[in-house]
Amino acid sequence: MNQLLAFVRKEFAHVFRDRKTLLLLFGLPIAQIVIFGFAMTNEIKNSSIVVVDYSRDPETIKITQRVEASMYFEIEKSLMSHAEIESAFREGKIKLALVFPSGFQKDLLHLHKTQVQIIADATDINTANALTGYLSNIIYDYRTELLGNNPVPMQIIPVVRMLYNPQLRGEHTFIPGIMAMVMLLVCVMMTAISIVREKETGTMEVLLVSPFKPIMVIISKFIPYLIISLVNITSILLLSYFVLGLPVKGSILLLYAESFLFIITALSLGLLISILAKSQQTAMFTSLMLTMLPTLLLSGFIFPVESMPLLLQWLSNVVPSRWFYIIVKSIMIKGAGFSAIWMETSILAGMTLFLLVISLRKFKIRLA
């Protein structure tokens, strides 16, 4: 029995001596509980909307105040024209618009019937359905209160319009998300493994003593996966058009240019992982952890970023696939131009530059 206890103590000593093992045993479950607990929710909160009030009477003001008081919506502006609504949707500034027609209160009091228009960005059908449902419920609750105080039945009928995706087709959501996930996963993992493989097999030393410059080693690793990724994008676009019937509404050249930038970002991340990793297994595990889970949880592909805690929203800003997902949706589904995605493009360009600079500096240090 004493021997058994001695071996148990020895194993505990090995576990608590290794910081990486401690992090894996205690840190990973805590991180998963926090991220999955807060990120995996279908409830949508704090969505940006606009209210277009052509009537501007007491009834529309009361409804607007109720909408603003709810935890689901944040009113960006209260006065816009229909042209400005279209521009705001195209640039991704809002998720929904509530439009009151002129003479709203007059129709309600005299005709006992009126309408409101709800316009939703249906590029994400789950978010669009949820937000229109929340807003319709607020309007119905207000109508119920009016019926309680007035013996004459009154009707406020929400007229819903789904922008960009009136048929509520699911491919409008998952094709941009799949493009972001596939490109990030393939580029990061394959680049990371390819360079680490050179170190493990000893061929990296041969390259270092040759006249071949280190930057050429990096470029030679980039080019094959860059070409493969562009072929993958082409195949996805062809399948989406000919099989799923989803054409690209915007510029094909702009979409390829943005995809090229995202691929370089992913390759740079893979290069950094390969420089820091000591084995192919470590590089593969790190690549999966930094690509698969963040893309699924923090990119907005499955779960809306606006509903997450502030800490996770900040963390999502460093996930490249979040910005590429927005870019692809804007070009493919909304037909937006560069003016609508310049901010996301700038963020990806900044990430690429940062990752390349860090990778090249680390690579030179390891060569010395």
C-alpha positions, -999 to 999 in steps of 0.1 A, spaced: 0 0 0 28 24 8 44 16 -26 11 25 -43 8 58 -24 44 66 -33 37 61 -70 5 82 -68 25 110 -51 51 107 -78 25 111 -106 9 141 -88 44 156 -86 49 151 -124 15 167 -131 19 198 -109 55 203 -121 45 206 -158 28 240 -163 15 230 -198 -3 200 -183 -18 221 -155 -30 246 -181 -45 217 -202 -62 201 -171 -76 232 -154 -75 261 -179 -91 243 -209 -123 232 -191 -127 267 -176 -122 284 -210 -146 260 -227 -173 265 -201 -170 303 -203 -168 305 -241 -194 279 -248 -217 291 -220 -218 327 -233 -212 323 -270 -235 293 -277 -268 311 -275 -296 318 -300 -308 348 -281 -298 380 -298 -292 412 -279 -281 448 -286 -287 447 -323 -284 480 -341 -316 492 -357 -330 524 -371 -365 539 -368 -380 558 -397 -410 578 -384 -429 596 -411 -458 602 -387 -440 615 -355 -471 613 -333 -475 602 -297 -483 566 -306 -452 561 -327 -431 577 -300 -445 553 -274 -437 523 -296 -402 536 -303 -396 541 -266 -406 505 -259 -383 492 -286 -354 513 -272 -361 501 -237 -359 464 -246 -325 446 -243 -327 433 -279 -323 466 -298 -301 497 -298 -315 525 -320 -287 541 -340 -308 568 -356 -345 578 -355 -348 597 -388 -337 584 -421 -350 581 -457 -355 548 -475 -323 555 -496 -303 559 -464 -318 527 -450 -305 508 -481 -270 523 -476 -269 515 -439 -279 479 -446 -253 476 -474 -225 488 -452 -236 464 -424 -243 492 -399 -278 479 -389 -296 446 -387 -332 459 -389 -353 490 -397 -387 499 -383 -408 522 -406 -439 541 -394 -461 554 -423 -474 589 -422 -508 593 -404 -501 563 -382 -521 576 -352 -549 590 -374 -554 556 -391 -553 538 -358 -579 561 -341 -603 565 -371 -599 533 -391 -589 512 -361 -562 496 -383 -527 506 -394 -495 490 -405 -458 493 -397 -430 480 -419 -402 459 -406 -371 456 -429 -345 430 -419 -311 420 -432 -318 384 -442 -282 375 -451 -283 357 -417 -317 341 -416 -316 331 -380 -308 366 -368 -334 381 -392 -362 358 -380 -353 363 -343 -352 401 -346 -384 404 -365 -400 381 -340 -388 403 -311 -400 435 -327 -434 420 -337 -439 408 -301 -432 444 -288 -458 458 -313 -483 431 -304 -479 438 -266 -485 475 -272 -517 467 -293 -529 444 -264 -526 473 -240 -546 495 -264 -573 469 -266 -575 468 -228 -582 506 -226 -604 509 -256 -636 489 -263 -631 493 -301 -607 467 -315 -576 481 -330 -550 464 -353 -513 472 -358 -501 449 -386 -464 444 -390 -454 440 -426 -421 422 -428 -396 426 -457 -366 404 -458 -338 423 -476 -312 404 -498 -328 370 -491 -366 371 -494 -368 333 -497 -348 329 -465 -324 304 -481 -298 290 -457 -269 290 -482 -268 328 -479 -254 322 -444 -233 291 -446 -215 296 -479 -196 328 -467 -189 310 -434 -176 279 -451 -153 299 -473 -138 316 -442 -134 284 -423 -120 263 -451 -95 290 -462 -83 296 -427 -80 260 -417 -63 248 -449 -38 277 -451 -28 278 -415 -25 241 -409 -7 232 -441 17 261 -438 25 253 -402 30 216 -408 51 221 -439 78 242 -423 79 222 -391 84 190 -412 115 206 -427 129 211 -392 121 175 -381 136 159 -411 167 180 -410 163 195 -445 160 230 -430 197 230 -421 205 222 -457 184 252 -468 201 275 -443 236 268 -455 226 270 -492 227 303 -512 189 302 -510 178 332 -490 155 326 -460 128 348 -475 127 326 -505 121 296 -482 90 313 -469 77 324 -503 82 289 -516 60 276 -488 34 302 -495 29 299 -532 15 263 -534 -11 268 -507 -20 302 -521 -27 286 -555 -46 257 -539 -67 281 -518 -76 302 -549 -87 270 -566 -108 261 -536 -125 295 -537 -132 290 -574 -147 256 -568 -169 269 -539 -182 298 -561 -189 275 -590 -208 250 -568 -227 278 -551 -238 292 -585 -245 260 -605 -257 237 -577 -272 260 -551 -282 289 -574 -264 316 -554 -247 340 -578 -222 367 -567 -241 400 -568 -210 421 -564 -176 423 -582 -159 390 -588 -125 407 -590 -131 424 -557 -141 391 -541 -109 374 -554 -88 404 -542 -103 402 -507 -98 364 -507 -62 368 -517 -57 392 -488 -74 367 -464 -53 338 -477 -21 358 -471 -33 366 -435 -39 328 -429 -6 319 -444 12 344 -422 -5 329 -391 5 295 -402 41 307 -406 42 321 -371 28 289 -356 54 268 -376 82 290 -362 71 287 -326 61 250 -327 86 222 -321 68 193 -337 42 186 -364 17 174 -337 21 207 -318 17 227 -350 -15 208 -360 -31 211 -325 -23 248 -323 -36 254 -358 -69 236 -350 -73 255 -317 -66 289 -334 -88 283 -365 -117 259 -360 -131 270 -326 -127 308 -331 -142 306 -365 -172 286 -353 -178 305 -321 -164 341 -325 -167 349 -362 -205 355 -362 -209 326 -386 -231 306 -362 -236 328 -331 -242 365 -333 -212 385 -319 -235 412 -305 -251 388 -281 -218 378 -265 -203 394 -234 -181 424 -240 -149 404 -234 -157 379 -261 -167 407 -284 -132 422 -280 -117 388 -284 -136 382 -317 -119 413 -332 -86 394 -335 -103 365 -354 -95 370 -391 -124 349 -402 -149 373 -386 -139 401 -409 -136 379 -440 -171 366 -433 -185 401 -433 -166 409 -465 -179 378 -484 -215 384 -473 -213 421 -483 -199 413 -518 -217 381 -526 -252 387 -510 -255 425 -508 -235 434 -539 -215 460 -520 -184 477 -533 -151 485 -516 -166 516 -499 -187 493 -477 -159 470 -467 -129 493 -465 -127 490 -427 -128 452 -427 -102 452 -454 -79 475 -434 -82 453 -404 -72 422 -424 -43 441 -440 -31 453 -405 -33 417 -392 -13 404 -422 14 430 -418 16 424 -380 19 386 -384 44 388 -412 67 412 -393 66 390 -361 71 359 -382 101 372 -401 117 385 -369 113 352 -352 125 333 -382 157 354 -384 163 349 -347 160 311 -351 184 312 -381 211 330 -360 
